[in-house]
């Protein structure tokens, strides 16, 4: 069986120093193999305890039924604060509720229909770049980063990635990612606020540059709104939507925070998922040919034709199972709790790992296999309820989940309708995780016209 690559697990017993070094490099390979089958595990550091829960009913308790008792971890928030400020991804309590009341209307079904042309144009631009490439071997992660960023700028600001400021933001985000923000090492720092003293200079510089460029775009949009010339896109919707409870809209600082997370979540996670989807199809040509044949049913002028892309959607769902872009989510216990007869102290970290949950052989059949057909079945092969959460679960579910589930299948179908991708067996990518799940040395695919 042609099993997709996954990182090698560490040995069961390592010193705290060895674990910290492994964790800093990659949070996936830093974990022991037994976590794939575990229902719950405990990790101890000199500063606090951390509990990974890998059981659907416990996960539902934390994420769906009692989210107020398990808010976002201050440690994770501190690791992204220089870029994301107090965005909806990091905020808790009433602040977050206020933000969601303004943000959610931008992703309603009718709005997704309006951004469909932006996705088509970005996919067509990707096809033109593939045609213009001088070498058929393409590093596909770089290309999916480009197309995902292009989608976001067209959807948010009605401008392509080639526009000067949009391209500058894209390049600054790439610098931010390469600087490896201190997300992984946060578990080994005594206090979350100390993280701000440990950021590398290039991390702070790229985060500041991104926020400055976004501020420029937002001021331009304020002027266009005042002049009555603003396009009806996601940025306009977000800047003009009124919180029905407070009567307020976002000010410029709040808008920058939300745009930053929209771009990070909508660009970085989609780029990760698309890259792995292309690789999986390159190594499973039967599924690639089936998806390509289906893709001809796509009418580029008709949003409703997306519903016909059933194979492409199942391929994308299976990719999100095997390579969830956000591999772990961390919450913080606000009060003492007992899970599986273990005491979870107030302030302890509660870790939910889609990476391990989606590959738990207790929950899934043929757990390491790439099988889009499992999503066409109504039996247990698709996994039990609450065992699949690429977009989280409960009140904190990603507001852009519907957006992503249109964008991903659409781009796969648009490209593979006319192109064939094959993988180099001598360059097998190994997944690693920092901001999202990426490959260790890139994903190289041969791209040719059909």
CORBEL-V831527 format. One record per backbone hydrogen bond with DSSP energy under -1.0 kcal/mol. NH is the residue of the N-H (numbers start at 1). CO is the residue of the C=O. E is the energy in kcal/mol with one decimal. If there is no record, write none. Layout:
BEGIN
nh->NH co->CO e->E
nh->NH co->CO e->E
END
This chain:
BEGIN
nh->3 co->1 e->-1.4
nh->10 co->31 e->-1.5
nh->19 co->15 e->-2.7
nh->20 co->16 e->-2.4
nh->21 co->17 e->-2.0
nh->22 co->18 e->-2.5
nh->23 co->19 e->-2.8
nh->24 co->20 e->-2.2
nh->25 co->21 e->-1.6
nh->26 co->22 e->-2.7
nh->27 co->433 e->-1.1
nh->31 co->28 e->-1.5
nh->35 co->32 e->-1.5
nh->36 co->33 e->-1.9
nh->37 co->34 e->-1.2
nh->38 co->34 e->-1.2
nh->41 co->52 e->-2.4
nh->43 co->50 e->-3.5
nh->45 co->48 e->-2.0
nh->50 co->43 e->-3.0
nh->51 co->349 e->-3.0
nh->52 co->41 e->-2.4
nh->53 co->351 e->-2.3
nh->54 co->39 e->-2.5
nh->59 co->55 e->-2.3
nh->60 co->56 e->-2.5
nh->61 co->57 e->-1.6
nh->62 co->58 e->-2.0
nh->63 co->59 e->-3.0
nh->64 co->60 e->-2.0
nh->65 co->60 e->-2.4
nh->66 co->61 e->-1.7
nh->69 co->66 e->-1.4
nh->73 co->330 e->-1.8
nh->77 co->73 e->-2.1
nh->78 co->74 e->-2.3
nh->79 co->75 e->-1.5
nh->81 co->77 e->-1.2
nh->83 co->80 e->-1.2
nh->84 co->80 e->-2.8
nh->85 co->81 e->-2.1
nh->87 co->84 e->-1.6
nh->90 co->87 e->-1.5
nh->91 co->87 e->-2.3
nh->96 co->92 e->-1.0
nh->97 co->93 e->-1.9
nh->98 co->94 e->-2.6
nh->99 co->95 e->-2.0
nh->100 co->96 e->-2.7
nh->101 co->97 e->-1.8
nh->103 co->99 e->-2.6
nh->104 co->100 e->-2.4
nh->106 co->103 e->-1.9
nh->107 co->104 e->-2.0
nh->108 co->105 e->-1.2
nh->112 co->108 e->-1.8
nh->113 co->109 e->-1.5
nh->115 co->111 e->-1.3
nh->119 co->115 e->-1.7
nh->120 co->116 e->-2.2
nh->121 co->117 e->-2.5
nh->122 co->118 e->-2.1
nh->123 co->119 e->-2.4
nh->124 co->120 e->-2.5
nh->125 co->121 e->-2.2
nh->126 co->122 e->-1.9
nh->127 co->123 e->-2.0
nh->128 co->124 e->-2.1
nh->129 co->125 e->-1.9
nh->130 co->126 e->-2.2
nh->131 co->127 e->-2.2
nh->132 co->128 e->-1.8
nh->138 co->445 e->-3.4
nh->140 co->138 e->-1.2
nh->140 co->443 e->-2.7
nh->143 co->139 e->-1.2
nh->144 co->140 e->-2.8
nh->145 co->141 e->-2.2
nh->146 co->142 e->-1.7
nh->147 co->143 e->-2.5
nh->148 co->144 e->-2.4
nh->149 co->145 e->-2.1
nh->150 co->146 e->-2.2
nh->151 co->147 e->-2.4
nh->152 co->148 e->-2.1
nh->153 co->149 e->-2.4
nh->154 co->150 e->-2.3
nh->155 co->151 e->-2.6
nh->156 co->152 e->-3.0
nh->157 co->153 e->-2.2
nh->159 co->153 e->-1.5
nh->163 co->160 e->-1.6
nh->167 co->163 e->-2.8
nh->168 co->164 e->-1.9
nh->169 co->165 e->-2.4
nh->170 co->166 e->-2.3
nh->171 co->167 e->-2.5
nh->172 co->168 e->-2.0
nh->173 co->169 e->-2.4
nh->174 co->170 e->-1.9
nh->175 co->171 e->-1.8
nh->176 co->172 e->-2.4
nh->177 co->173 e->-2.5
nh->178 co->174 e->-2.3
nh->179 co->175 e->-1.5
nh->180 co->177 e->-1.6
nh->183 co->181 e->-2.6
nh->188 co->185 e->-2.2
nh->189 co->186 e->-1.4
nh->194 co->191 e->-1.5
nh->195 co->192 e->-1.9
nh->197 co->194 e->-1.5
nh->198 co->195 e->-1.8
nh->204 co->200 e->-1.9
nh->205 co->201 e->-2.6
nh->206 co->202 e->-2.4
nh->207 co->203 e->-2.2
nh->208 co->204 e->-2.5
nh->209 co->205 e->-2.3
nh->210 co->206 e->-2.4
nh->211 co->207 e->-2.2
nh->212 co->208 e->-2.1
nh->213 co->209 e->-2.4
nh->214 co->210 e->-2.6
nh->215 co->211 e->-2.0
nh->216 co->212 e->-1.8
nh->217 co->213 e->-2.0
nh->218 co->214 e->-2.5
nh->219 co->215 e->-2.3
nh->220 co->216 e->-2.0
nh->221 co->217 e->-2.0
nh->222 co->218 e->-2.3
nh->223 co->219 e->-2.0
nh->224 co->220 e->-2.0
nh->225 co->221 e->-2.7
nh->226 co->222 e->-2.2
nh->227 co->223 e->-1.7
nh->229 co->224 e->-2.5
nh->233 co->231 e->-1.7
nh->234 co->155 e->-2.4
nh->235 co->156 e->-1.8
nh->237 co->233 e->-2.4
nh->238 co->234 e->-2.5
nh->239 co->235 e->-2.5
nh->240 co->236 e->-1.5
nh->241 co->237 e->-1.4
nh->243 co->248 e->-3.1
nh->247 co->243 e->-3.1
nh->255 co->251 e->-2.5
nh->256 co->252 e->-2.4
nh->257 co->253 e->-2.0
nh->258 co->254 e->-2.3
nh->259 co->255 e->-2.8
nh->260 co->256 e->-2.5
nh->261 co->257 e->-1.8
nh->262 co->258 e->-2.5
nh->263 co->259 e->-2.7
nh->264 co->260 e->-2.6
nh->265 co->261 e->-3.3
nh->266 co->262 e->-2.7
nh->267 co->263 e->-2.2
nh->268 co->264 e->-1.7
nh->271 co->267 e->-2.3
nh->272 co->268 e->-1.9
nh->273 co->269 e->-2.4
nh->274 co->270 e->-2.7
nh->275 co->271 e->-2.1
nh->276 co->272 e->-2.0
nh->277 co->273 e->-2.2
nh->278 co->274 e->-2.6
nh->279 co->275 e->-2.0
nh->280 co->276 e->-2.8
nh->281 co->277 e->-2.2
nh->282 co->278 e->-2.1
nh->283 co->279 e->-1.7
nh->288 co->284 e->-1.7
nh->289 co->285 e->-2.6
nh->290 co->286 e->-1.9
nh->291 co->287 e->-2.5
nh->292 co->288 e->-2.5
nh->293 co->289 e->-2.3
nh->294 co->290 e->-2.0
nh->295 co->291 e->-1.9
nh->297 co->294 e->-2.4
nh->298 co->295 e->-1.8
nh->302 co->299 e->-2.0
nh->305 co->302 e->-1.4
nh->306 co->303 e->-1.6
nh->307 co->304 e->-1.3
nh->308 co->305 e->-1.6
nh->309 co->306 e->-1.8
nh->310 co->308 e->-1.8
nh->313 co->309 e->-2.1
nh->314 co->310 e->-2.2
nh->315 co->311 e->-2.6
nh->316 co->312 e->-2.2
nh->317 co->313 e->-2.5
nh->318 co->314 e->-2.4
nh->319 co->315 e->-2.1
nh->320 co->316 e->-2.3
nh->321 co->317 e->-1.3
nh->322 co->318 e->-2.3
nh->323 co->319 e->-3.2
nh->329 co->352 e->-3.2
nh->331 co->350 e->-2.9
nh->332 co->71 e->-2.3
nh->333 co->348 e->-2.5
nh->334 co->69 e->-2.4
nh->337 co->344 e->-2.4
nh->339 co->342 e->-2.1
nh->342 co->339 e->-1.6
nh->344 co->337 e->-3.7
nh->347 co->333 e->-3.2
nh->348 co->345 e->-2.1
nh->349 co->49 e->-2.3
nh->350 co->331 e->-3.2
nh->351 co->51 e->-3.2
nh->352 co->329 e->-3.1
nh->355 co->327 e->-1.9
nh->357 co->353 e->-3.0
nh->358 co->354 e->-2.8
nh->360 co->357 e->-1.3
nh->363 co->360 e->-1.9
nh->364 co->360 e->-1.6
nh->369 co->366 e->-1.8
nh->374 co->371 e->-1.9
nh->375 co->372 e->-1.6
nh->376 co->373 e->-1.6
nh->382 co->379 e->-1.1
nh->383 co->380 e->-1.9
nh->387 co->384 e->-1.7
nh->392 co->389 e->-1.3
nh->397 co->394 e->-2.0
nh->398 co->391 e->-2.6
nh->401 co->398 e->-1.6
nh->404 co->400 e->-2.6
nh->405 co->401 e->-2.1
nh->406 co->403 e->-1.1
nh->407 co->403 e->-2.8
nh->408 co->404 e->-2.7
nh->410 co->406 e->-1.9
nh->411 co->407 e->-2.6
nh->412 co->408 e->-2.4
nh->413 co->409 e->-2.4
nh->414 co->410 e->-2.8
nh->415 co->411 e->-2.3
nh->416 co->412 e->-2.6
nh->417 co->413 e->-1.3
nh->418 co->415 e->-1.1
nh->419 co->415 e->-1.5
nh->420 co->448 e->-3.4
nh->422 co->446 e->-1.8
nh->427 co->424 e->-2.0
nh->432 co->438 e->-3.2
nh->434 co->436 e->-1.5
nh->437 co->325 e->-1.2
nh->438 co->432 e->-2.6
nh->440 co->430 e->-1.6
nh->445 co->138 e->-2.8
nh->446 co->422 e->-3.1
nh->447 co->136 e->-2.8
nh->448 co->420 e->-2.3
nh->450 co->418 e->-2.5
END
